[in-house]
Amino acid sequence: MTRKGKKSAEDVKKAFVRAIELAGLKVDFVQRFKGEVVARQLVIGTAKPEGWPHKSPPIEMHALVDLTGEIGAVDIRCSATDQDSLKNIFGAPKLRDCSCELEDLPETLQAVWAERQVVIDRVKQGGDGSRFVGRWVWQVIGKSDLCL
């Protein structure tokens, strides 16, 4: 990995922390992982609200940084439940196909977190949560959706 690639990956980590804090969440984990086969680094960040009682956080972000320092889109994953998302993997709606550029991450993360609550409220009112709510699609994942 070049110096430029390492610096970009560190910049992504800092941007993840800033975005999480601006969204009013607590940083759970932010780490970069160096590729063994390809010259890329993966930066992963997870966040949770203050006082979150579960081990698994409800929201995570991923971004790839290549050898030249180019930063790919940030993929955001989120589970719309106040329960443990790992224990409720087939019951809670999941955010589908959400990504943004790194510079848009703070506002996108805030919007995802707000929309998550709308989905939770709809599920509590008897809906299944599998629908377009605002900017994104939230869908309950079935066992048949998994690639094994």
Buried (B, 14 or more C-beta within 10 A) or exposed (E): BEEBBBEBBBBBBEBBBBBBBEBEBBBBEBEBEBBEEEEBBBBBBBBBBEEBEBEBBBBBBBBBBBBEBEBBBBBBBBBBBBBBBEEBBEBBBBBBEBBBEBEBBBEBBBBBBEBBEBBBEBBEEEEEBBEEBEEBBBBBBEEEEEEE
